Amino acid sequence: MREQSNVWNAVFAILGTAGTLLSAQAATSRQKLDALIASSDQEVRTGDNLKLPPGGDWHARYKESDFPVVKKVDDSVFLYQMPHPTIKGWLVNSLIVVTTDGVVIVEGQTDGVKLVEAAKKLSLLPIKYLIVGSPHGDHGEMQMASMPGADKITFIGHAITKWWFENDSKIPNRSGELPNIVKINEVVGGLPEDPTKPPPHITKVLKLGNEEFDIMFMGRAHAGPDLQTYMPRHKILWLSESFESRQLPSMGDSSYPSEWIAMLKEAALMKNVDNYLGAHGFMDSPAINKEELVNDIRVLEQTFTEGKRLRGMGIRIDEVPKYWHFGSNATLFFADAALPDITAIYWELENKLPGCPPCRPRRWQGGGDTAVLPAR
């Protein structure tokens, strides 16, 4: 189904999983991808990738005064990077895409003022859309509504993200005031009938000016209602928080470990993708990013295997730090997040992962897995 939107001067379409548009690039088959992942028990770097610092801490490449870092990725496509607001050394990434009819931002930031300033330096055209790939706070849940010109921006997110934001907006902050959380204006997908099961894969196509954005829900990953965005003109696949380069990926206790791994493998097998970009970590040349995506999947699988081993030994979750063994992954940036990573794996193996929504038992201010879905 395809329809012209008179209100937003853009074309939207909804595509189901049948007749998938994409199918292979980082590897040409699932068998070859699995063999590549299994070929090493540690991260693999070759060619120009060997010339770069292996760690994910931004201090290895940047100074505080360098931020925001804005890098041209392709014609009219720019990577925007800022330090994480609370985690030392972590990068938070967005994309700024300049079309002939306005600007599209993919992924929010906690400092929306600087993000808008950067966009204005790249184009005099207004920001028309912001695609909310991740609903987490480090991507601006509490700040996007106060971005300059936010009232003129259409915010696109999954139906679960819309539910998430609406519920958080009803919970007073520490000052007793209701937070000003942005409203999702355009929705991708719907709320699942059974929140314990993943919603169906779906793609919403946005056309603005000379650009097309295929906004995809490919499965629950780091956050739950994760959205990935493919730009066919540039052959770029934005993997939001699902791709965290040069670090131990943060499963936390709001992630869906095996679904995340499966989603990244699906992404790695998509055709017509020349460059993979993500919302955390360094992003480099297309060849290096492809190598780091495979490393990301490798580390996720190894972490999942370690979680299964520990649970199989009968190790209680509070005793996990005494027994875990990550091998070379123990020195990865963000390895201190391993305990919540293992927690999510234990929960999955015990069928205790939260439904989605609410997706996040610890982080949801309104009660987490005790939340009740709105009346349908």
C-alpha positions as CSV (number, residue, x, y, z in Angstrom):
1,M,0.0,0.0,0.0
2,R,1.4,3.4,-0.9
3,E,-0.2,6.8,-0.3
4,Q,0.8,10.4,-0.8
5,S,0.7,12.5,2.4
6,N,-0.5,16.0,1.8
7,V,0.2,17.1,5.3
8,W,3.9,16.3,5.4
9,N,4.7,16.5,1.7
10,A,6.2,13.1,1.8
11,V,5.4,9.6,0.6
12,F,4.9,6.8,3.1
13,A,4.3,3.1,2.4
14,I,4.0,0.0,4.5
15,L,5.7,-3.2,3.5
16,G,5.4,-6.5,5.2
17,T,8.1,-9.2,5.4
18,A,6.9,-10.9,2.2
19,G,8.9,-9.8,-0.8
20,T,11.8,-8.4,1.3
21,L,13.7,-5.7,-0.5
22,L,17.2,-6.6,0.7
23,S,19.1,-9.8,1.2
24,A,23.0,-10.0,1.3
25,Q,26.2,-7.9,1.7
26,A,28.4,-8.4,4.8
27,A,28.2,-12.1,3.9
28,T,26.6,-13.8,0.9
29,S,25.0,-16.6,2.9
30,R,24.0,-17.6,6.4
31,Q,26.5,-20.5,6.2
32,K,29.4,-18.2,5.2
33,L,28.4,-15.7,7.9
34,D,28.3,-18.3,10.6
35,A,31.7,-19.7,9.4
36,L,33.2,-16.2,9.5
37,I,31.9,-15.5,13.0
38,A,33.2,-18.9,14.2
39,S,36.6,-18.4,12.6
40,S,38.0,-16.6,15.6
41,D,37.4,-16.4,19.4
42,Q,38.3,-12.8,19.4
43,E,37.7,-9.7,17.3
44,V,39.3,-9.7,13.9
45,R,40.8,-6.6,12.2
46,T,42.6,-6.5,8.9
47,G,44.0,-3.9,6.4
48,D,43.3,-0.3,7.3
49,N,41.5,-1.4,10.5
50,L,44.8,-2.4,12.0
51,K,46.0,1.2,11.9
52,L,43.2,2.4,14.2
53,P,43.1,2.2,18.0
54,P,41.2,-1.1,18.8
55,G,39.3,0.3,21.8
56,G,36.0,2.1,21.7
57,D,36.8,4.9,24.2
58,W,36.5,8.2,22.3
59,H,39.5,9.6,24.2
60,A,41.7,7.4,22.0
61,R,40.9,9.6,19.0
62,Y,39.3,12.8,20.1
63,K,39.7,15.7,22.6
64,E,36.7,17.2,24.4
65,S,37.0,20.3,22.3
66,D,36.5,18.3,19.1
67,F,32.8,17.8,19.8
68,P,30.4,17.7,18.2
69,V,32.2,15.6,15.5
70,V,30.5,15.9,12.2
71,K,31.8,13.6,9.4
72,K,30.6,13.3,5.8
73,V,29.6,9.7,5.1
74,D,28.3,10.1,1.6
75,D,26.8,12.8,-0.6
76,S,24.4,14.8,1.7
77,V,24.8,12.3,4.6
78,F,26.6,13.2,7.7
79,L,27.5,11.3,10.9
80,Y,27.1,13.4,14.0
81,Q,28.8,12.3,17.2
82,M,28.7,13.5,20.9
83,P,30.1,12.0,24.1
84,H,27.6,10.0,26.1
85,P,26.0,12.2,28.8
86,T,26.9,9.9,31.7
87,I,29.1,7.0,30.6
88,K,32.8,8.1,30.2
89,G,34.3,7.4,26.8
90,W,31.1,6.3,25.1
91,L,30.0,7.9,21.8
92,V,26.4,8.6,20.9
93,N,25.8,8.9,17.1
94,S,23.1,10.4,14.8
95,L,22.8,10.9,11.1
96,I,21.9,14.2,9.4
97,V,20.6,13.7,5.9
98,V,20.1,16.7,3.7
99,T,17.4,16.2,1.0
100,T,16.3,18.5,-1.7
101,D,13.1,19.2,0.3
102,G,14.4,19.3,3.9
103,V,16.6,17.7,6.5
104,V,16.0,14.3,8.1
105,I,17.7,13.3,11.4
106,V,18.1,9.7,12.2
107,E,18.5,9.2,16.0
108,G,18.1,11.9,18.7
109,Q,20.7,13.3,21.1
110,T,20.4,14.6,24.7
111,D,21.7,18.0,23.5
112,G,19.2,18.9,20.8
113,V,20.4,22.5,20.5
114,K,23.8,21.4,19.2
115,L,22.3,18.8,16.9
116,V,20.0,21.5,15.3
117,E,22.9,23.9,15.1
118,A,25.0,21.3,13.2
119,A,22.1,20.7,10.8
120,K,21.7,24.4,10.1
121,K,25.4,24.6,9.2
122,L,24.9,21.9,6.7
123,S,21.7,23.2,5.1
124,L,19.4,26.2,5.2
125,L,16.4,23.8,4.7
126,P,14.3,23.0,7.8
127,I,14.5,19.8,9.7
128,K,11.3,17.9,8.7
129,Y,11.7,14.5,10.3
130,L,13.5,12.8,13.1
131,I,13.5,9.0,13.1
132,V,13.6,7.6,16.7
133,G,15.6,4.5,16.3
134,S,16.0,4.0,20.0
135,P,13.7,5.2,22.8
136,H,16.4,5.2,25.4
137,G,17.3,8.3,27.4
138,D,20.8,8.7,26.0
139,H,19.1,9.4,22.6
140,G,17.0,12.2,23.9
141,E,13.8,10.8,25.2
142,M,13.5,13.7,27.7
143,Q,15.1,16.3,25.5
144,M,13.8,16.0,21.9
145,A,10.6,17.9,22.7
146,S,12.7,21.0,23.6
147,M,14.8,20.9,20.4
148,P,14.7,24.3,18.6
149,G,11.8,23.9,16.0
150,A,10.6,20.6,17.5
151,D,7.0,21.7,17.0
152,K,7.6,21.7,13.2
153,I,9.4,18.3,13.2
154,T,7.6,15.0,12.5
155,F,8.9,12.4,14.9
156,I,8.7,8.8,13.6
157,G,8.9,5.8,16.0
158,H,7.6,2.3,16.6
159,A,4.1,2.0,18.2
160,I,5.9,0.6,21.3
161,T,8.1,3.7,21.4
162,K,4.9,5.9,21.2
163,W,3.4,3.9,24.1
164,W,6.7,4.1,26.0
165,F,6.9,7.9,25.7
166,E,3.2,8.5,26.5
167,N,3.5,6.5,29.7
168,D,6.8,8.2,30.8
169,S,5.2,11.6,30.2
170,K,2.6,10.7,33.0
171,I,5.3,10.1,35.6
172,P,6.5,13.1,37.6
173,N,10.2,13.7,37.7
174,R,12.2,14.3,40.9
175,S,11.0,17.9,41.0
176,G,7.4,16.7,41.0
177,E,6.7,18.0,37.5
178,L,5.6,16.0,34.5
179,P,8.4,15.7,31.9
180,N,8.0,17.2,28.5
181,I,8.5,14.2,26.3
182,V,8.1,14.4,22.5
183,K,5.1,12.9,20.8
184,I,5.5,10.3,18.1
185,N,3.6,11.7,15.2
186,E,4.1,8.9,12.7
187,V,4.0,5.3,13.9
188,V,5.8,2.2,12.5
189,G,4.0,-1.1,13.3
190,G,1.6,-1.7,16.1
191,L,1.4,-2.9,19.6
192,P,1.6,-6.7,19.8
193,E,-1.4,-8.7,20.8
194,D,1.0,-10.7,23.1
195,P,3.7,-8.4,24.5
196,T,5.8,-11.5,25.3
197,K,6.2,-12.2,21.6
198,P,8.0,-10.0,19.1
199,P,5.8,-7.9,16.8
200,P,6.0,-8.7,13.1
201,H,8.7,-7.3,10.9
202,I,7.5,-4.3,9.0
203,T,9.0,-1.4,6.9
204,K,7.7,2.1,6.5
205,V,9.0,4.0,3.5
206,L,9.5,7.7,3.8
207,K,10.3,9.7,0.6
208,L,11.4,13.3,0.9
209,G,12.8,15.2,-2.0
210,N,15.5,13.1,-3.7
211,E,15.9,10.6,-0.8
212,E,14.1,7.4,0.4
213,F,14.3,6.1,3.9
214,D,13.2,2.5,4.5
215,I,12.4,2.5,8.3
216,M,12.4,-1.1,9.5
217,F,11.4,-3.0,12.6
218,M,13.5,-6.1,12.2
219,G,13.0,-7.6,15.7
220,R,13.6,-6.7,19.3
221,A,17.3,-6.0,20.0
222,H,19.0,-3.6,22.4
223,A,16.0,-1.6,23.4
224,G,12.9,-3.6,22.2
225,P,11.2,-1.3,19.7
226,D,14.5,-0.7,17.8
227,L,14.1,0.8,14.3
228,Q,16.7,0.4,11.6
229,T,16.9,2.7,8.6
230,Y,18.0,1.8,5.1
231,M,18.9,4.5,2.5
232,P,18.9,2.9,-0.9
233,R,20.4,5.8,-2.8
234,H,23.5,5.6,-0.6
235,K,23.3,1.9,0.2
236,I,23.6,2.8,3.9
237,L,22.0,0.7,6.7
238,W,21.6,2.6,10.0
239,L,21.4,0.0,12.8
240,S,20.6,2.3,15.7
241,E,21.7,0.9,19.1
242,S,21.8,-2.6,17.7
243,F,25.3,-1.9,16.3
244,E,27.8,-0.8,19.0
245,S,31.3,-0.7,17.4
246,R,34.5,-1.6,19.3
247,Q,32.9,-2.5,22.6
248,L,31.1,-5.2,24.5
249,P,27.5,-4.6,23.3
250,S,25.2,-3.5,26.1
251,M,22.4,-6.0,26.4
252,G,21.4,-4.5,29.8
253,D,18.2,-5.8,31.3
254,S,16.0,-4.2,28.6
255,S,17.4,-6.3,25.7
256,Y,16.4,-9.5,23.9
257,P,19.7,-11.3,23.5
258,S,19.0,-14.1,20.9
259,E,16.6,-11.9,19.0
260,W,19.2,-9.2,18.8
261,I,21.8,-11.6,17.4
262,A,19.3,-12.9,14.9
263,M,18.4,-9.4,13.8
264,L,22.1,-8.4,13.2
265,K,22.6,-11.6,11.2
266,E,19.6,-10.7,9.1
267,A,21.1,-7.2,8.6
268,A,24.5,-8.7,7.6
269,L,22.8,-10.7,4.9
270,M,20.9,-7.8,3.3
271,K,21.7,-7.1,-0.3
272,N,22.7,-3.7,-1.6
273,V,24.3,-2.5,1.6
274,D,27.7,-0.8,1.3
275,N,28.0,0.7,4.7
276,Y,26.7,-0.2,8.2
277,L,26.4,2.6,10.8
278,G,25.3,2.5,14.4
279,A,24.3,4.7,17.3
280,H,27.3,3.9,19.5
281,G,31.0,3.7,18.9
282,F,33.5,4.8,16.2
283,M,32.3,4.6,12.6
284,D,34.9,4.4,10.0
285,S,35.2,3.4,6.3
286,P,32.5,1.0,4.9
287,A,35.0,-1.9,4.9
288,I,36.0,-1.3,8.5
289,N,32.4,-0.9,9.6
290,K,31.5,-4.2,7.9
291,E,34.3,-5.9,9.8
292,E,33.2,-4.3,13.1
293,L,29.6,-5.4,12.5
294,V,30.8,-9.0,12.3
295,N,32.9,-8.5,15.4
296,D,29.8,-7.1,17.1
297,I,27.8,-10.3,16.3
298,R,30.8,-12.5,17.3
299,V,31.0,-10.8,20.8
300,L,27.3,-11.0,21.3
301,E,27.2,-14.7,20.5
302,Q,30.2,-15.3,22.8
303,T,28.6,-13.4,25.6
304,F,25.4,-15.4,25.2
305,T,27.4,-18.7,25.3
306,E,29.1,-17.6,28.5
307,G,25.7,-16.8,30.1
308,K,24.4,-20.2,29.2
309,R,27.6,-21.8,30.6
310,L,27.3,-20.0,33.9
311,R,23.6,-20.8,34.3
312,G,24.3,-24.4,33.4
313,M,26.8,-24.5,36.3
314,G,24.1,-23.3,38.6
315,I,25.8,-20.0,39.3
316,R,23.5,-17.5,40.9
317,I,23.2,-14.2,39.1
318,D,24.7,-12.3,42.0
319,E,27.7,-14.6,42.0
320,V,28.3,-14.3,38.2
321,P,31.3,-11.8,38.5
322,K,33.2,-14.4,40.5
323,Y,33.0,-16.9,37.7
324,W,32.5,-15.3,34.3
325,H,35.2,-15.8,31.7
326,F,35.1,-13.6,28.6
327,G,38.6,-14.4,27.4
328,S,39.9,-11.5,25.1
329,N,36.5,-9.8,25.4
330,A,37.2,-9.1,29.1
331,T,39.3,-6.1,28.1
332,L,36.7,-4.7,25.7
333,F,35.4,-1.2,26.3
334,F,32.2,-1.3,28.4
335,A,33.0,-4.8,29.7
336,D,31.9,-3.6,33.1
337,A,28.4,-3.9,31.8
338,A,28.7,-7.6,31.5
339,L,26.6,-8.4,34.6
340,P,23.4,-6.9,33.2
341,D,24.3,-8.6,29.9
342,I,24.4,-11.9,31.7
343,T,21.2,-11.0,33.6
344,A,19.3,-10.6,30.3
345,I,20.6,-14.0,29.1
346,Y,19.6,-15.7,32.4
347,W,16.1,-14.2,32.0
348,E,15.8,-15.4,28.4
349,L,16.9,-18.9,29.3
350,E,14.3,-18.9,32.2
351,N,11.6,-17.4,30.0
352,K,11.5,-14.3,32.3
353,L,12.3,-11.6,29.8
354,P,9.8,-8.7,30.1
355,G,7.0,-8.3,27.6
356,C,7.5,-5.4,25.2
357,P,5.9,-3.1,26.0
358,P,7.0,-2.2,28.7
359,C,10.4,-3.7,27.5
360,R,12.5,-2.5,30.5
361,P,11.7,-3.6,34.1
362,R,14.4,-1.5,35.8
363,R,14.4,1.6,33.6
364,W,10.7,2.2,33.3
365,Q,9.8,4.9,35.8
366,G,6.2,3.7,36.1
367,G,6.8,0.2,37.4
368,G,8.4,-1.8,34.6
369,D,7.1,-5.3,34.0
370,T,4.1,-4.6,36.2
371,A,2.8,-2.0,33.6
372,V,-0.5,-2.7,32.1
373,L,-1.1,-2.2,28.4
374,P,-3.6,0.4,27.4
375,A,-7.0,-0.7,26.4
376,R,-7.1,-1.8,22.8
